[in-house]
Amino acid sequence: MYGERPTTENRQDIVCNCTSEGVLDPYDCDLVTGQCTCLSGYTGPLCEDCEDGHFTNGSTGCLPCGCDSFGAFDHRCDSSGTCVCKIGVYGPKCDDCHPGYFRFSSTGCQPCQCNNHSSYCHPQSGICLNCQGNTKGPSCEECKYNFYRRPDAAPTDSCLPCPCSTVTSTGSCHIEPSEQPVCDQCRLEYEGANCDKCRDGYYNSDSICLPCDCKGNADPVTFPRLCDPDTGHCLSCVNNTAGAHCEICASGSSGDALNHTCALIDVKTLPAPEVTTATTTAPTVRPTSAAVPPIGTMASTNFTGLRAVATTQALLTSLGSPTDNTTATVTEVSWTQFNIIVLAVIIVVVVLLMGFVGGVYTYREYQNRKLNAPFWTIELKEDNISFSSYHDSIPNADVSGLLEDEATEVAPNGQLALSTPMNMYKA
């Protein structure tokens, strides 16, 4: 009977050949067909093959493939257990999206939409990862900060760096209607489309804009461009100042430019004397034998007389107003004359000091010579005279020639007499 272990009485009639590893019971088979009873995953008359969805590598029994129902085409796999995956799906069991794909579903995985700027995206959301070409955004469709893309450029084109230095501007830019990039915001010292020029009140010093140094003697309202943009020299000084940086008082002014105290010097001018012509009646000239002077000589004489009259009147006018004359004289003294006077005073003081020093030196020398002058000591005895000398300055002086033989002579009375040019000494 089928399903029962054969007994010794009928075993000789039906012999089951169920000896493979996939047989559930080697003694259990179909009495008609001889089909063995197989374990799960095995098939065949003798349970020698693996069912669909199972595999074996030859060393193990039949194992289930375990292919993902969404990612695999079917439940079959090869002898290594690798399933056949749909597009964009990978993995031994087809249960994950291949790099560059996302959104795992029954239809497979979708390719990442990164505009050719990345090959990776999040496997579930599809947000692009590691965008290249200076791009950013879920699909790498935007430009990074400080980069731009021309209006006619495709999303697949890389972004270009803005022509804006982070030293002179914020570094970002935008596209004008002229399709040229323009910096968004320049720093205080700079201006221009690319923030590469110095603003009014600044000048370029080694590619850095520095404030104009006019010592506060420039008016930015009247003259916005205070100094030359290349050299930094002030263009228009005010407050009666001058110089490359308005650091000195202008000609005709005095004071301190740094303290804004330069003021014009009040120069008074004398009024021009009025020239009056005296009208006289020419006397009647009788004919004489004297020669008449030439006309040119008469004109010269009259002109010289007029100049003398004008000079006399000017002198009287100046003498009549002594106050005005004194003021005019004082104001006419220029800075050059003042400097000459100061220099002359300094020279006189130096000469006097030199004379004083010379006098002191001469006096001290005189005193030294007087103290160090040689002196003689004369000792008178009955039969001879001895001399001795001393001099501080000449310790080794030879005094042998100081006495002359002709200066001594013996008197008739036996006395020794000394004769000198000025005096006569006797002993």
C-alpha positions as CSV (number, residue, x, y, z in Angstrom):
1,M,0.0,0.0,0.0
2,Y,1.3,3.5,-0.9
3,G,2.6,5.5,2.0
4,E,3.4,2.4,4.0
5,R,6.7,0.9,4.6
6,P,6.9,-2.2,2.4
7,T,6.9,-5.5,4.1
8,T,9.1,-8.4,3.5
9,E,6.2,-10.1,1.6
10,N,5.8,-7.4,-1.2
11,R,9.4,-5.8,-1.2
12,Q,10.4,-8.2,-3.8
13,D,7.7,-6.9,-6.1
14,I,8.6,-3.0,-5.8
15,V,12.1,-1.7,-4.9
16,C,12.4,2.1,-4.3
17,N,15.6,3.7,-5.5
18,C,15.4,6.8,-3.2
19,T,19.0,7.2,-2.1
20,S,19.8,11.0,-2.8
21,E,20.1,13.6,-0.1
22,G,16.8,15.2,-1.1
23,V,14.8,12.1,-0.2
24,L,12.6,12.3,2.8
25,D,12.4,8.5,3.3
26,P,14.5,6.1,1.2
27,Y,11.8,3.4,1.6
28,D,8.9,5.6,0.6
29,C,8.1,6.0,-3.0
30,D,5.2,5.8,-5.4
31,L,4.3,2.2,-6.0
32,V,3.3,2.9,-9.6
33,T,5.8,5.6,-10.8
34,G,8.5,5.1,-8.3
35,Q,8.6,8.8,-7.4
36,C,10.5,9.4,-4.2
37,T,9.2,11.6,-1.4
38,C,11.4,14.7,-1.5
39,L,12.4,17.3,1.0
40,S,11.4,20.9,0.6
41,G,13.4,22.5,-2.2
42,Y,14.1,19.3,-4.0
43,T,12.5,17.8,-7.1
44,G,12.9,15.0,-9.6
45,P,11.9,11.3,-9.5
46,L,14.8,10.6,-7.1
47,C,14.8,14.1,-5.5
48,E,18.2,14.8,-7.1
49,D,17.4,18.4,-8.4
50,C,16.6,21.7,-6.7
51,E,13.2,23.3,-7.2
52,D,12.9,26.8,-8.7
53,G,13.9,29.5,-6.2
54,H,16.5,27.2,-4.8
55,F,20.2,26.6,-5.6
56,T,23.1,24.5,-4.6
57,N,26.8,24.9,-5.0
58,G,27.5,21.2,-4.9
59,S,28.7,21.0,-1.4
60,T,25.4,21.8,0.3
61,G,21.9,20.9,-0.2
62,C,19.3,23.0,-2.1
63,L,18.9,26.4,-0.4
64,P,16.3,29.1,-1.1
65,C,17.4,32.0,-3.4
66,G,15.7,34.7,-1.4
67,C,15.4,37.1,-4.3
68,D,13.6,40.4,-3.6
69,S,10.1,40.4,-5.1
70,F,10.5,44.1,-6.2
71,G,14.1,44.2,-7.3
72,A,14.5,40.8,-9.0
73,F,12.9,39.7,-12.3
74,D,11.8,36.4,-10.7
75,H,12.6,34.1,-7.8
76,R,15.3,32.2,-9.6
77,C,19.1,32.6,-9.0
78,D,22.3,31.0,-10.3
79,S,24.4,28.4,-8.5
80,S,26.0,31.0,-6.3
81,G,22.6,32.3,-5.2
82,T,22.7,35.6,-7.1
83,C,19.4,36.8,-8.4
84,V,18.7,38.6,-11.7
85,C,18.0,42.3,-10.9
86,K,16.0,44.9,-12.6
87,I,17.5,48.2,-13.9
88,G,19.2,50.2,-11.3
89,V,19.0,47.5,-8.7
90,Y,21.9,45.5,-7.4
91,G,22.9,43.2,-4.7
92,P,22.9,39.4,-4.5
93,K,19.3,39.4,-3.6
94,C,18.4,42.5,-5.7
95,D,17.3,44.4,-2.6
96,D,19.1,47.8,-3.1
97,C,19.6,50.5,-5.6
98,H,22.8,50.7,-7.6
99,P,25.0,53.8,-7.1
100,G,23.5,56.6,-9.2
101,Y,20.0,55.3,-8.7
102,F,17.3,55.9,-6.0
103,R,13.8,55.1,-4.9
104,F,13.7,51.3,-4.8
105,S,10.3,50.0,-6.0
106,S,8.5,47.3,-7.9
107,T,9.6,48.9,-11.1
108,G,13.3,49.0,-10.1
109,C,15.4,52.1,-9.2
110,Q,15.3,55.6,-10.9
111,P,18.6,57.2,-12.0
112,C,19.8,60.2,-9.9
113,Q,19.0,63.6,-11.5
114,C,22.2,65.5,-10.8
115,N,22.8,67.3,-14.1
116,N,26.0,65.3,-14.6
117,H,27.6,67.0,-11.6
118,S,27.4,63.9,-9.3
119,S,27.0,60.2,-9.7
120,Y,25.6,59.7,-6.2
121,C,22.3,60.5,-4.5
122,H,20.4,59.5,-1.5
123,P,19.0,56.0,-2.1
124,Q,15.5,57.0,-0.8
125,S,15.1,60.7,-1.4
126,G,17.3,61.1,-4.5
127,I,19.0,64.3,-3.2
128,C,22.3,64.5,-5.0
129,L,25.5,64.1,-2.9
130,N,29.0,65.6,-3.5
131,C,28.0,68.0,-6.3
132,Q,30.9,69.0,-8.5
133,G,31.5,72.0,-10.9
134,N,31.0,74.6,-8.0
135,T,27.3,73.6,-7.9
136,K,24.8,72.8,-5.1
137,G,21.1,72.0,-4.6
138,P,19.0,68.8,-4.6
139,S,19.9,68.3,-8.3
140,C,23.2,70.3,-8.4
141,E,21.3,72.9,-10.3
142,E,22.5,76.0,-8.4
143,C,25.8,77.7,-8.1
144,K,27.7,77.9,-4.9
145,Y,28.3,81.2,-3.1
146,N,30.8,83.4,-5.0
147,F,30.1,81.5,-8.2
148,Y,27.8,82.3,-11.1
149,R,26.4,80.8,-14.4
150,R,25.6,82.8,-17.5
151,P,21.9,83.0,-18.4
152,D,22.4,81.1,-21.6
153,A,24.3,78.3,-19.9
154,A,22.8,74.8,-19.5
155,P,22.3,73.3,-16.0
156,T,25.0,70.8,-16.9
157,D,27.6,73.6,-17.3
158,S,29.9,74.3,-14.5
159,C,29.7,77.5,-12.5
160,L,32.4,80.2,-12.9
161,P,34.0,82.1,-10.0
162,C,32.8,85.7,-9.5
163,P,35.4,88.4,-10.4
164,C,35.1,89.8,-6.9
165,S,37.8,89.6,-4.3
166,T,36.8,88.9,-0.8
167,V,39.2,91.7,0.3
168,T,37.3,94.4,-1.6
169,S,33.8,93.0,-1.5
170,T,31.6,90.3,-0.1
171,G,32.8,88.0,-2.9
172,S,29.3,87.2,-4.3
173,C,28.0,88.5,-7.6
174,H,24.9,88.5,-9.9
175,I,24.3,88.8,-13.6
176,E,23.2,92.2,-15.0
177,P,21.0,92.6,-18.1
178,S,24.2,93.0,-20.0
179,E,25.0,89.4,-19.1
180,Q,28.1,90.5,-17.2
181,P,28.8,89.6,-13.6
182,V,28.6,92.4,-11.1
183,C,29.7,92.3,-7.5
184,D,26.8,92.4,-5.0
185,Q,28.3,94.7,-2.4
186,C,31.7,96.5,-2.3
187,R,33.4,97.3,0.9
188,L,33.4,100.9,2.1
189,E,36.8,101.8,0.5
190,Y,36.0,100.4,-3.0
191,E,33.6,100.9,-5.9
192,G,33.1,99.7,-9.5
193,A,31.4,96.7,-11.1
194,N,34.2,94.4,-9.8
195,C,35.0,96.5,-6.7
196,D,38.5,97.2,-8.1
197,K,38.6,101.0,-7.8
198,C,39.1,103.3,-4.9
199,R,36.1,105.3,-3.7
200,D,36.3,109.1,-3.4
201,G,38.4,110.0,-0.3
202,Y,40.7,106.9,-0.8
203,Y,43.8,106.1,-2.9
204,N,45.5,102.9,-4.1
205,S,48.5,101.7,-2.1
206,D,49.7,98.3,-3.2
207,S,46.3,97.2,-4.4
208,I,44.7,98.3,-1.1
209,C,42.6,101.5,-0.8
210,L,43.7,103.7,2.1
211,P,42.1,107.0,3.3
212,C,43.5,110.2,1.9
213,D,45.7,111.9,4.5
214,C,45.0,115.6,4.1
215,K,45.4,116.5,7.9
216,G,41.8,117.5,8.0
217,N,42.4,120.4,5.6
218,A,40.2,119.2,2.7
219,D,36.5,119.6,2.2
220,P,34.9,116.3,1.0
221,V,31.6,118.2,0.2
222,T,33.2,120.7,-2.2
223,F,35.8,118.3,-3.5
224,P,34.7,114.6,-3.1
225,R,37.9,113.4,-4.7
226,L,40.2,114.5,-1.9
227,C,43.4,113.1,-3.3
228,D,45.0,111.6,-6.4
229,P,43.8,107.9,-6.6
230,D,47.3,106.7,-7.4
231,T,49.7,108.9,-5.4
232,G,47.5,110.0,-2.5
233,H,48.5,113.6,-2.9
234,C,45.8,116.0,-1.9
235,L,44.1,117.8,-4.8
236,S,42.5,120.8,-3.1
237,C,43.7,122.1,0.3
238,V,41.5,124.5,2.3
239,N,42.1,126.5,5.5
240,N,45.0,128.4,3.9
241,T,47.1,125.2,3.7
242,A,49.3,123.7,1.0
243,G,51.6,120.7,0.5
244,A,51.2,117.1,-0.7
245,H,49.1,116.4,2.4
246,C,48.0,119.9,3.3
247,E,50.5,119.8,6.1
248,I,52.0,123.4,5.8
249,C,50.5,126.8,5.6
250,A,50.1,128.3,2.2
251,S,52.2,131.2,1.0
252,G,51.1,134.4,2.6
253,S,49.8,132.6,5.6
254,S,51.1,131.8,9.0
255,G,50.2,129.4,11.8
256,D,50.1,125.6,12.3
257,A,48.4,123.6,9.5
258,L,48.1,120.5,11.7
259,N,46.1,122.5,14.3
260,H,44.1,124.3,11.6
261,T,45.3,127.7,12.6
262,C,46.8,129.0,9.3
263,A,45.7,132.6,8.7
264,L,46.4,135.1,6.0
265,I,49.1,137.7,6.9
266,D,47.5,141.2,6.9
267,V,49.7,143.2,4.5
268,K,48.9,146.9,4.2
269,T,49.9,148.7,1.1
270,L,50.5,152.5,1.0
271,P,48.3,154.5,-1.4
272,A,49.9,155.6,-4.5
273,P,50.8,159.3,-4.3
274,E,48.9,161.6,-6.5
275,V,51.0,163.4,-9.1
276,T,49.9,167.0,-9.5
277,T,51.1,169.1,-12.3
278,A,51.7,172.7,-11.6
279,T,50.7,175.1,-14.3
280,T,52.9,178.2,-14.6
281,T,52.9,181.0,-17.1
282,A,55.9,181.0,-19.2
283,P,57.8,184.3,-18.8
284,T,58.4,186.5,-21.8
285,V,61.7,185.6,-23.3
286,R,63.5,188.4,-24.9
287,P,65.8,187.6,-27.7
288,T,69.3,187.2,-26.5
289,S,72.5,185.8,-27.8
290,A,72.2,182.7,-25.4
291,A,71.5,179.4,-27.1
292,V,68.1,177.8,-26.5
293,P,68.3,174.2,-25.1
294,P,66.9,171.4,-27.2
295,I,63.3,170.2,-26.7
296,G,64.3,166.8,-25.5
297,T,66.4,168.3,-22.7
298,M,63.5,170.5,-21.5
299,A,61.2,167.4,-21.4
300,S,63.7,165.5,-19.3
301,T,64.1,168.3,-16.9
302,N,60.3,168.7,-16.5
303,F,59.9,164.9,-15.9
304,T,62.7,164.9,-13.3
305,G,61.0,167.8,-11.5
306,L,57.7,165.9,-11.4
307,R,59.3,162.8,-9.9
308,A,61.0,164.9,-7.2
309,V,57.6,166.5,-6.4
310,A,55.9,163.1,-6.2
311,T,58.6,161.7,-4.0
312,T,58.5,164.7,-1.6
313,Q,54.7,164.4,-1.3
314,A,54.9,160.6,-0.6
315,L,57.5,161.3,2.1
316,L,55.4,164.0,3.7
317,T,52.4,161.7,3.6
318,S,54.3,158.9,5.4
319,L,55.6,161.3,8.0
320,G,52.2,162.8,8.6
321,S,50.8,159.3,9.6
322,P,53.5,157.6,11.7
323,T,51.2,154.8,12.9
324,D,50.4,153.6,9.3
325,N,54.0,154.0,8.4
326,T,55.2,151.8,11.3
327,T,52.6,149.1,10.5
328,A,53.6,149.0,6.9
329,T,57.2,148.8,7.8
330,V,56.6,145.9,10.2
331,T,54.4,144.0,7.8
332,E,56.9,144.4,5.0
333,V,59.5,142.4,6.9
334,S,59.4,139.0,5.1
335,W,60.1,135.6,6.5
336,T,63.4,135.6,4.6
337,Q,64.6,138.8,6.3
338,F,63.5,137.4,9.7
339,N,65.5,134.3,9.1
340,I,68.6,136.3,8.1
341,I,68.3,138.4,11.3
342,V,68.0,135.2,13.5
343,L,71.0,133.7,11.7
344,A,73.1,136.9,12.3
345,V,72.2,136.9,16.0
346,I,73.3,133.2,16.3
347,I,76.6,134.0,14.6
348,V,77.3,136.9,16.9
349,V,76.5,134.7,20.0
350,V,78.8,132.0,18.7
351,V,81.7,134.5,18.1
352,L,81.3,135.9,21.6
353,L,81.3,132.5,23.1
354,M,84.4,131.6,21.1
355,G,86.1,134.8,22.3
356,F,85.2,134.1,25.9
357,V,86.6,130.5,25.7
358,G,89.8,131.8,24.0
359,G,90.3,134.4,26.8
360,V,89.8,131.8,29.5
361,Y,92.3,129.5,27.8
362,T,94.9,132.2,27.4
363,Y,94.6,133.3,31.0
364,R,95.0,129.7,32.3
365,E,98.1,129.3,30.1
366,Y,99.6,132.5,31.5
367,Q,99.0,131.3,35.0
368,N,100.6,128.0,34.3
369,R,103.7,129.6,32.8
370,K,104.0,132.0,35.7
371,L,103.8,129.1,38.2
372,N,106.2,127.0,36.3
373,A,108.8,129.8,35.6
374,P,112.4,128.9,36.4
375,F,114.1,130.6,39.4
376,W,117.7,130.9,40.7
377,T,119.1,130.5,44.2
378,I,122.4,132.3,44.9
379,E,124.4,131.4,47.9
380,L,127.3,133.7,48.9
381,K,130.2,132.4,50.8
382,E,133.6,133.8,51.6
383,D,135.5,132.1,48.8
384,N,132.9,131.1,46.3
385,I,129.4,131.6,45.0
386,S,127.1,128.6,44.4
387,F,124.1,128.6,42.1
388,S,121.1,126.3,42.0
389,S,118.0,126.3,39.7
390,Y,114.6,124.6,39.6
391,H,112.0,124.3,36.9
392,D,108.9,122.1,37.1
393,S,108.4,121.9,33.4
394,I,112.1,121.1,32.5
395,P,113.3,118.6,35.0
396,N,116.4,117.6,32.9
397,A,117.3,121.1,31.6
398,D,121.0,121.9,31.0
399,V,121.8,125.1,33.0
400,S,125.5,125.0,32.4
401,G,125.3,127.7,29.9
402,L,123.2,130.0,32.0
403,L,126.4,131.4,33.6
404,E,128.9,133.0,31.4
405,D,132.6,133.4,32.2
406,E,132.7,137.0,31.2
407,A,129.9,137.9,33.7
408,T,132.3,137.4,36.7
409,E,135.4,139.3,37.5
410,V,137.7,139.8,40.5
411,A,137.9,143.3,41.9
412,P,141.2,144.7,43.0
413,N,140.3,144.4,46.6
414,G,139.8,140.6,46.3
415,Q,136.0,140.7,46.1
416,L,134.0,138.7,43.5
417,A,131.6,140.9,41.5
418,L,128.7,139.6,39.4
419,S,127.6,141.6,36.5
420,T,124.2,141.3,34.9
421,P,122.6,143.4,32.1
422,M,120.4,145.2,34.7
423,N,122.0,145.0,38.1
424,M,125.4,144.5,39.8
425,Y,125.7,142.3,42.8
426,K,128.8,142.2,45.0
427,A,129.8,139.9,47.7
